[in-house]
């Protein structure tokens, strides 16, 4: 996956993590999740049999990758702010780098297992369409966010 595709998504999602305790943010995240389900359902044109098997796999994957990205990466990002990064030792930096690599490895294995599970229930073309649909959704969501931010 290209960094230019990942970076906007990470920036968008981490912006939500800073306010995770706020009920309004939780409501917004639920609305976004519902919007995403609606968007993907319409875009993928899943049969009822496919949808019945797809959504539990997708939701499990989505929850696990969210936790990995937001719980672990949030910890790393806190340690990487300008004040901390200049004051940590080389050994601490190496440990942090190793932790980031391990999380990236976990994300890779999670994605690999997810795709393997999807291949058992969906044709390859629909899996590729899912990837494209997720990217389209993220772009659309970021555009809405930017448009709304520009109006305020």
N, C-alpha and C positions, 0 to 999 in steps of 0.2 A: 504494500500500500504506500502511495506517495505521501511525503510529508506535507505537501501543499493541500492534500485532501484531509489529512488528520488534524493539522494545526487549527483550522477554524472550528472544527468540531470540539476539539479539546478546550480551546479558549471559551467557546460558548458554554460547554457543559461545566467547566470549572467556575465560570461566573455564577452559576447557580449554586455550586457547592459552598460558596462563601456565606450564603444566606439560608442554608439547609434547615436551620432551626425555625425559621419564620414560616408560619402557617400559610401565608399568602404564596410563598415560594413553593411550598408543597402542593398547594392547589394548582399553581401554574404548571408544575411538573406533571401532575395528573392530567391536566388538560392537554399538555403537549403529548403525553403518552397516548391518550385517547385519540388525538388528532393523527398521530403516527399510525396507530392501528387502522383507523379509517382510511388514511392515505394508502397504506400498503395493501389493505384488503381490496380497494378499488383498482390499484395499479397492477397487482399480481394476478387478478382474475383467478383466484384459487377455487377449485371445486369444493363442495362441502366436505368431501372425504379428505381432500388435501388440507383444508383449513382445520379440520378436527385434529389432525396429527401435527400440523405445522405450528399452530399457536402455542401449545405447551412447550415445544422445543425452543421456539423463538423467545418466548418470555423468560424461560430459564436461562438461556444464553444472555439475553439482554440484562437481566438482573445481575448475573455473575460478572459480566464484563463491566457493568456500571460500578459495582462494588470494588473491583480491582482498580479501575481507573480513578475512582473518586476517593476511596478510602486510603489506598496505598499511595497513589500519586499526589494526593493532597498533602500527605506527610512529607513527601520528597520536596514538593514545591515550597512548603514552609521553610525547609532547610536551605533552599536555594535562593532565598532573597538576598539582596546585595549585602546586607550587614553580615549575615551568617556565612555566605560563601567566601568572603574575604578573611573571615576569622577561623574557619575550620582547618584542621591539620590535613596534610596529604593522606594520612592513614584514614581519617574520617571521610575524606572525599572518596577514597577508593572503596570504602565500605558502602557509602551511599550509591556510588556508581554500580556496585555489585547488586545492591537491592533493586535498583532501577532495571538492571539487566534481568534479574529474576522475575520481576513483575512483567516485563515485556515477554519473557519466555512463557510465563503462565498465560498471558493473553494470547500468545501464538498457539499454544496447545489447546486452549479453550476454543479458539476459532477453528482450529483443525478438527476437533471433535464435533463441533457444531456443524461444519460443512459435511462431515462424514454422516452425521445423523440426518441432515437434510437430503443427502443423496439417496437415502433409503425411501424417502417419501415424495420427493419432487424431481422432475426432470432437470437436467443440467441447465437448460435455457431459463427455467423459472428461477433457479438459484442465481444465475447471472442477472436476471431481471430484478431480483430482490436487492442485489448489491447496488444496481443502478437506481432503483427506487429509493433506497435508503439515502444515497448521495443526493438525489433530487429533493427528497424531503428535507435533509439538512440544509441544503442551499436555500430552499424556500423559507424555512424557519429563520435562517440567518438574515435573509432579505427582509422578512417581516420585522425582525428584531431591530435591524438597522433603520428601516423606515419609521418605526415607532420611536426609536431613539432620536432620529433626526427631527421629528415633530415636537419633541419636548424641549 
